[in-house]
Amino acid sequence: MLYEQDRDEVEAMDTDPPVTPVTDPIPNVWERLMKKHRKSVAPSKGLIRSVHLPNSQSCSTLAQETTLTSQQQPARSDSNIYSSLNLQLEATYVAEGHTKPVLDLDISGHLCLTASADRTAKLWDLNALTETLTIRGHTNSVNKAKFHPEDPNMLFTVCAFFACMWDMRELQKPVHVLSSRGTSSSRMPELSSFMNIRQNVCPPGESIISDISLNGNQLLMAAATTVRLWDMRRPSALGFLSGHQGAVTVLHGQQSESDLLLATGSKDHTVRLFELNPYSCGCLSPVLELEPPHYDGVEAVVLDRENRLFSSSRDGMLKAWQLSREGGLTATPLFSLHKAHKDSSQLAMAETFLVSGCRSGCLKVWNAAAEVEDASRLICEQHLVSPTGKDNGINALETSGTRLFTAHNDATAKFWQIKGL
């Protein structure tokens, strides 16, 4: 009896177990295991909420404010310059809806356009305080976003080595896709598997687009050491701007009666000026290089209505020049502020004042008048801190009248009121 029982157990062990049918087509083991835990959640619509700041002590999670008024400025002989200045930065609204850092923004009337590392761009209605639409389909972070200066229905986004032109009335696909090497198509490039990652990897012949600038039907695209000129009516590449020895990082144009004055900043530590007209084409050379140069790569340039140019670099320095067109374009240095920020900063003009914001989360307003002493140019300062207690870096600045708009690493865009202008 015992022998027969042992023999039955051995025969049962030798029998192959039944084969489990494979019904899951997912070949990746990790994807198959995680499939049950994933929930399909529809993307939520962004909104703009009001920021209530009863006092500076209760808003430490949003900002730590240090406001310098005329009474706190150092005593000097020309103290009457500050007699009417009492500027303050007040946070009014926060746009929430992105899931990763907001890298750029642009303002047109009551509309705000934001670009984010979550591979989307969002359009916000500042009157309705809500998100209007979301542009999806980018294969990597959206580095830049711009409104068309003449057509209110057209938008531009930049992703890696290509720029897309979108029609707000039809967002299924872009109207035109422009590459950094000068080709145009009607659809986004199909990236291979090794390129479809969050790295600045480009196909042969392409380069990362660092900035774009629009002037009427002309589009200027900075990639590597050149700036390519496009005619958006066709669209086609008409030529390029040369002269820099390092990668061009930033563009800013100022339209005059007859032509466009374009300022370019580069990693070669220099700022160069170009003059363009509606018929410009071919290889264009700079008309002026500003001296002395910065000590590190230029990160931001801005031109104002008084023919002044301001620039900032990675060494934390702010420089200012007075431009003149009498007898040819010339530039006279106005001032240089050493260690204005801990690192590179973005710039914008608010009326006649200069606004700067850096990646350490420090927002400052400066008096840009030539007769003011450098030690007394700082008017107000605000240090931004995220809810986690870390510095809330500023990636972009835009102004509209007395309003200031900032793009941040905490996936939000903040709106400010500059009081005292």
C-alpha positions as CSV (number, residue, x, y, z in Angstrom):
1,M,0.0,0.0,0.0
2,L,2.8,2.4,0.9
3,Y,4.7,1.5,-2.2
4,E,1.7,2.1,-4.5
5,Q,1.1,5.5,-2.9
6,D,4.8,6.6,-3.4
7,R,4.6,5.5,-7.0
8,D,1.5,7.6,-7.7
9,E,3.2,10.7,-6.2
10,V,6.3,10.2,-8.4
11,E,4.1,9.9,-11.5
12,A,2.3,13.1,-10.6
13,M,5.6,15.0,-10.2
14,D,6.8,13.8,-13.6
15,T,3.7,15.1,-15.3
16,D,4.1,18.5,-17.0
17,P,1.9,21.3,-15.6
18,P,-0.8,22.7,-17.8
19,V,0.3,25.6,-20.0
20,T,-1.1,28.9,-19.1
21,P,-2.6,30.7,-22.2
22,V,-0.9,34.1,-22.9
23,T,-3.7,36.6,-23.4
24,D,-1.8,39.8,-22.6
25,P,-0.1,41.1,-25.8
26,I,2.2,43.4,-23.9
27,P,5.7,42.0,-24.4
28,N,7.4,44.1,-21.7
29,V,7.1,42.5,-18.3
30,W,7.1,45.8,-16.4
31,E,4.4,47.3,-18.6
32,R,2.3,44.2,-18.1
33,L,2.6,44.3,-14.3
34,M,1.9,48.0,-14.1
35,K,-1.1,47.9,-16.5
36,K,-3.5,47.0,-13.7
37,H,-2.4,49.8,-11.5
38,R,-2.7,52.6,-14.1
39,K,-5.8,54.7,-14.3
40,S,-6.8,56.6,-17.4
41,V,-7.3,60.1,-16.1
42,A,-8.4,62.8,-18.5
43,P,-6.2,65.9,-18.4
44,S,-7.7,68.6,-16.2
45,K,-8.3,72.0,-17.5
46,G,-6.0,74.7,-16.2
47,L,-7.3,77.7,-14.3
48,I,-6.1,81.1,-13.0
49,R,-6.7,81.6,-9.3
50,S,-6.4,84.7,-7.3
51,V,-3.6,85.1,-4.8
52,H,-4.7,86.7,-1.5
53,L,-1.8,88.3,0.3
54,P,-3.1,89.8,3.6
55,N,0.4,90.6,4.7
56,S,4.0,89.7,3.9
57,Q,4.3,87.3,6.8
58,S,1.4,85.0,5.8
59,C,2.6,84.5,2.2
60,S,6.0,83.0,2.8
61,T,5.2,79.9,0.8
62,L,4.6,82.1,-2.3
63,A,7.2,84.9,-1.9
64,Q,9.4,86.5,0.6
65,E,9.2,90.2,-0.1
66,T,11.8,92.9,0.5
67,T,10.6,96.3,-0.8
68,L,13.1,99.2,-1.0
69,T,11.4,102.6,-1.0
70,S,12.9,106.0,-1.5
71,Q,13.3,106.5,2.3
72,Q,15.5,103.3,2.4
73,Q,17.8,104.3,-0.3
74,P,21.4,105.4,0.7
75,A,21.8,109.2,1.1
76,R,23.4,111.0,-1.9
77,S,23.5,114.3,-3.5
78,D,20.9,113.5,-6.2
79,S,18.3,112.2,-3.8
80,N,15.5,114.0,-5.6
81,I,15.6,111.3,-8.3
82,Y,13.9,108.9,-5.9
83,S,11.5,111.4,-4.4
84,S,8.6,110.0,-6.3
85,L,9.6,106.3,-6.5
86,N,7.9,103.9,-4.3
87,L,7.5,100.8,-6.5
88,Q,6.2,97.5,-5.1
89,L,5.6,94.1,-6.7
90,E,2.3,92.5,-5.7
91,A,1.4,89.0,-6.8
92,T,-2.2,88.9,-8.1
93,Y,-2.9,85.6,-9.9
94,V,-1.3,82.2,-10.5
95,A,-2.0,80.1,-13.6
96,E,-2.0,76.4,-12.8
97,G,-2.4,73.5,-15.3
98,H,1.0,72.4,-16.4
99,T,2.6,69.4,-14.8
100,K,6.3,70.4,-15.4
101,P,8.2,73.7,-15.3
102,V,6.9,76.5,-17.4
103,L,9.8,77.5,-19.7
104,D,8.4,80.5,-21.6
105,L,5.4,82.8,-22.0
106,D,4.1,85.5,-24.3
107,I,1.4,88.1,-23.9
108,S,-1.0,89.5,-26.5
109,G,-3.8,91.7,-25.3
110,H,-6.0,89.6,-22.9
111,L,-4.3,86.3,-23.9
112,C,-1.3,84.6,-22.4
113,L,0.6,81.7,-24.0
114,T,2.8,79.4,-22.0
115,A,5.3,76.7,-23.0
116,S,6.2,73.9,-20.7
117,A,8.5,70.9,-20.2
118,D,5.4,68.7,-20.1
119,R,5.5,68.9,-23.9
120,T,2.4,71.2,-24.2
121,A,1.7,74.8,-24.7
122,K,-1.4,76.4,-23.2
123,L,-3.4,79.5,-24.1
124,W,-5.0,81.4,-21.2
125,D,-7.8,84.0,-21.2
126,L,-6.8,86.7,-18.7
127,N,-10.3,88.1,-18.6
128,A,-12.1,84.8,-18.0
129,L,-9.2,83.5,-15.8
130,T,-9.2,80.1,-17.4
131,E,-7.3,78.0,-19.9
132,T,-8.7,78.3,-23.5
133,L,-6.8,75.5,-25.3
134,T,-3.9,73.1,-25.0
135,I,-1.5,72.4,-27.9
136,R,-0.2,68.8,-27.7
137,G,1.8,66.4,-29.9
138,H,5.3,67.7,-29.2
139,T,8.0,65.0,-28.9
140,N,10.0,66.9,-26.3
141,S,9.8,70.0,-24.0
142,V,8.3,73.1,-25.6
143,N,11.1,75.7,-25.1
144,K,9.5,78.7,-26.7
145,A,6.0,80.0,-27.5
146,K,5.1,83.2,-29.4
147,F,2.0,84.9,-30.8
148,H,2.0,86.0,-34.5
149,P,2.4,89.8,-34.4
150,E,-0.2,90.3,-37.1
151,D,-2.5,87.3,-37.2
152,P,-4.3,86.7,-33.9
153,N,-5.2,83.1,-34.8
154,M,-1.6,82.0,-35.4
155,L,0.8,80.7,-32.7
156,F,4.4,79.4,-32.8
157,T,6.0,76.8,-30.6
158,V,9.5,75.5,-30.5
159,C,10.4,71.9,-29.6
160,A,14.0,70.7,-29.9
161,F,15.2,71.3,-33.5
162,F,11.9,72.4,-35.1
163,A,9.3,75.2,-34.8
164,C,5.6,74.7,-35.4
165,M,3.1,77.2,-36.7
166,W,-0.4,76.5,-35.3
167,D,-3.9,77.8,-36.2
168,M,-6.0,78.1,-33.1
169,R,-9.1,77.2,-35.1
170,E,-7.6,73.8,-36.0
171,L,-5.1,72.2,-33.7
172,Q,-5.2,68.6,-35.0
173,K,-1.8,69.3,-36.8
174,P,0.5,72.3,-37.3
175,V,0.1,74.4,-40.4
176,H,3.9,74.5,-41.0
177,V,6.9,72.8,-39.3
178,L,10.2,74.6,-39.8
179,S,13.5,72.8,-39.1
180,S,16.7,74.4,-37.9
181,R,18.5,73.5,-41.2
182,G,16.0,75.4,-43.3
183,T,13.5,72.9,-44.5
184,S,9.7,73.1,-44.2
185,S,7.0,70.4,-44.0
186,S,3.4,70.0,-42.9
187,R,3.9,67.5,-40.1
188,M,6.3,67.0,-37.2
189,P,9.3,64.8,-37.8
190,E,9.1,61.2,-36.9
191,L,11.9,60.6,-34.4
192,S,13.6,57.2,-34.0
193,S,13.4,55.4,-30.6
194,F,16.8,56.6,-29.5
195,M,15.8,60.2,-30.1
196,N,12.4,60.1,-28.5
197,I,13.8,60.8,-25.1
198,R,14.2,63.8,-22.9
199,Q,17.6,64.7,-24.2
200,N,18.8,67.3,-26.6
201,V,19.5,64.8,-29.4
202,C,19.1,65.9,-32.9
203,P,19.3,64.2,-36.3
204,P,22.4,64.9,-38.4
205,G,22.4,68.4,-39.8
206,E,19.9,69.8,-37.2
207,S,20.6,71.9,-34.1
208,I,18.6,72.8,-31.0
209,I,16.6,76.0,-31.6
210,S,17.3,78.4,-28.7
211,D,15.0,81.3,-29.5
212,I,12.7,82.8,-32.2
213,S,11.7,86.4,-32.9
214,L,8.8,87.5,-35.2
215,N,8.5,90.7,-37.2
216,G,5.5,90.9,-39.5
217,N,5.8,88.0,-41.9
218,Q,9.5,87.4,-41.0
219,L,10.6,84.8,-38.5
220,L,14.1,84.7,-37.1
221,M,15.3,81.4,-35.7
222,A,18.4,81.1,-33.6
223,A,20.2,77.7,-33.8
224,A,23.9,77.0,-33.2
225,T,26.0,80.0,-34.3
226,T,23.6,81.4,-36.9
227,V,20.1,83.0,-37.1
228,R,18.0,81.8,-40.0
229,L,15.6,84.2,-41.7
230,W,12.2,82.9,-42.8
231,D,9.4,84.3,-45.0
232,M,6.2,82.9,-43.3
233,R,4.0,83.7,-46.3
234,R,5.5,80.7,-48.3
235,P,7.1,79.6,-46.0
236,S,10.8,79.4,-47.0
237,A,14.2,80.2,-45.7
238,L,15.5,83.5,-47.2
239,G,19.0,83.7,-45.6
240,F,20.8,83.8,-42.3
241,L,22.6,86.1,-40.0
242,S,26.2,85.3,-39.2
243,G,29.1,86.7,-37.1
244,H,29.0,84.9,-33.7
245,Q,31.7,82.5,-32.8
246,G,29.5,80.7,-30.2
247,A,25.9,79.4,-30.1
248,V,23.3,82.2,-30.3
249,T,21.2,82.1,-27.2
250,V,18.7,85.0,-27.3
251,L,17.0,87.4,-29.8
252,H,15.2,90.7,-29.3
253,G,14.0,93.0,-32.0
254,Q,12.9,96.7,-32.0
255,Q,10.8,97.9,-35.0
256,S,11.5,101.4,-36.3
257,E,9.9,103.3,-39.2
258,S,11.9,101.7,-41.9
259,D,13.6,98.6,-40.6
260,L,14.1,96.2,-37.7
261,L,17.0,96.5,-35.3
262,L,17.8,93.0,-34.0
263,A,20.0,92.3,-31.0
264,T,21.6,88.8,-30.6
265,G,23.3,87.4,-27.5
266,S,25.7,84.5,-27.7
267,K,27.8,82.1,-25.7
268,D,30.8,83.9,-27.2
269,H,30.1,86.6,-24.5
270,T,29.1,89.2,-27.1
271,V,26.0,91.1,-28.1
272,R,25.7,92.0,-31.8
273,L,23.2,94.2,-33.7
274,F,21.7,93.6,-37.1
275,E,19.5,95.8,-39.3
276,L,16.8,94.1,-41.4
277,N,14.1,95.3,-43.8
278,P,11.2,93.5,-45.4
279,Y,13.4,92.6,-48.4
280,S,16.4,91.3,-46.5
281,C,17.9,88.0,-47.8
282,G,21.1,86.1,-48.2
283,C,24.0,86.2,-45.7
284,L,23.7,89.2,-43.4
285,S,26.6,90.5,-41.2
286,P,26.2,92.5,-38.0
287,V,26.4,96.3,-38.1
288,L,27.8,96.6,-34.6
289,E,29.4,94.6,-31.8
290,L,29.0,96.0,-28.3
291,E,32.2,96.6,-26.4
292,P,33.3,95.6,-23.8
293,P,31.8,92.1,-23.9
294,H,30.5,90.1,-21.0
295,Y,32.7,87.6,-19.0
296,D,30.4,84.7,-19.8
297,G,27.6,83.7,-22.2
298,V,24.8,86.2,-22.8
299,E,21.4,84.9,-21.6
300,A,19.1,87.9,-22.2
301,V,18.9,91.1,-24.2
302,V,16.2,93.7,-24.4
303,L,15.7,97.0,-26.3
304,D,13.5,99.8,-25.1
305,R,11.7,102.7,-26.8
306,E,14.5,105.1,-25.7
307,N,17.1,103.3,-27.8
308,R,18.7,101.7,-24.8
309,L,19.9,98.1,-24.8
310,F,20.2,95.9,-21.7
311,S,21.9,92.5,-21.5
312,S,22.6,89.9,-18.8
313,S,25.0,87.0,-18.8
314,R,25.7,83.8,-16.8
315,D,28.2,85.7,-14.7
316,G,25.3,87.6,-13.0
317,M,26.2,90.9,-14.6
318,L,23.8,93.5,-16.1
319,K,25.0,95.9,-18.8
320,A,23.4,98.9,-20.4
321,W,24.2,100.8,-23.6
322,Q,22.7,103.9,-25.2
323,L,22.3,103.5,-29.0
324,S,22.4,106.3,-31.5
325,R,21.8,106.2,-35.3
326,E,23.3,109.6,-36.1
327,G,26.1,109.1,-38.6
328,G,25.7,105.3,-38.3
329,L,24.7,103.0,-35.5
330,T,26.9,103.5,-32.3
331,A,26.6,102.4,-28.7
332,T,27.8,104.2,-25.6
333,P,28.1,102.2,-22.3
334,L,25.8,103.5,-19.6
335,F,26.5,101.2,-16.6
336,S,27.5,97.7,-15.6
337,L,26.1,96.1,-12.5
338,H,28.4,93.3,-11.2
339,K,26.7,90.5,-9.3
340,A,23.2,91.8,-9.9
341,H,22.1,88.2,-9.6
342,K,23.7,84.9,-8.4
343,D,23.3,83.4,-11.9
344,S,21.9,84.1,-15.3
345,S,18.7,86.2,-15.4
346,Q,15.9,87.1,-17.8
347,L,15.1,90.8,-18.6
348,A,12.0,92.8,-19.4
349,M,11.1,96.5,-19.6
350,A,8.3,98.0,-17.5
351,E,7.7,101.5,-18.8
352,T,11.2,103.0,-18.2
353,F,12.3,100.6,-15.6
354,L,14.2,97.3,-16.0
355,V,12.9,94.1,-14.5
356,S,15.2,91.1,-14.0
357,G,14.5,87.6,-12.7
358,C,17.0,84.7,-12.2
359,R,16.9,81.0,-11.8
360,S,17.4,81.3,-8.1
361,G,14.0,82.9,-7.8
362,C,15.0,86.5,-7.2
363,L,12.9,89.2,-8.9
364,K,14.2,92.8,-9.1
365,V,13.2,96.1,-10.4
366,W,16.0,98.6,-11.4
367,N,16.1,102.3,-12.2
368,A,17.7,102.5,-15.6
369,A,18.2,106.2,-15.8
370,A,21.7,107.2,-16.8
371,E,22.2,109.8,-14.0
372,V,21.6,107.4,-11.2
373,E,24.5,105.9,-9.2
374,D,25.0,102.2,-9.7
375,A,24.7,101.5,-5.9
376,S,21.3,103.0,-5.9
377,R,19.6,101.5,-8.9
378,L,17.8,98.7,-7.1
379,I,14.3,99.8,-6.3
380,C,12.5,96.7,-5.1
381,E,13.4,93.0,-4.7
382,Q,11.4,89.8,-4.2
383,H,12.6,86.3,-3.5
384,L,10.2,83.6,-4.6
385,V,10.0,80.3,-2.7
386,S,8.0,77.3,-3.8
387,P,5.6,75.5,-1.4
388,T,8.3,72.9,-0.8
389,G,10.7,75.6,0.5
390,K,13.0,75.6,-2.5
391,D,13.9,78.6,-4.7
392,N,11.2,79.0,-7.4
393,G,13.4,79.7,-10.4
394,I,12.2,82.2,-13.0
395,N,12.6,81.0,-16.6
396,A,10.9,83.9,-18.5
397,L,9.6,87.4,-18.0
398,E,7.1,89.5,-19.9
399,T,5.5,92.9,-19.2
400,S,2.3,94.6,-20.4
401,G,2.0,98.1,-19.1
402,T,2.1,97.9,-15.3
403,R,1.6,94.1,-15.3
404,L,4.4,91.6,-15.0
405,F,4.2,87.9,-16.0
406,T,6.7,85.3,-14.8
407,A,7.3,81.6,-15.8
408,H,8.4,79.3,-13.0
409,N,9.9,75.9,-12.2
410,D,7.0,74.9,-10.0
411,A,4.8,74.5,-13.2
412,T,3.0,77.8,-12.7
413,A,2.9,81.2,-14.3
414,K,2.5,84.1,-11.9
415,F,1.0,87.5,-12.7
416,W,2.1,90.7,-10.8
417,Q,1.1,94.3,-10.5
418,I,3.9,96.8,-10.3
419,K,2.5,99.5,-8.0
420,G,3.8,103.0,-8.3
421,L,4.4,103.2,-12.0
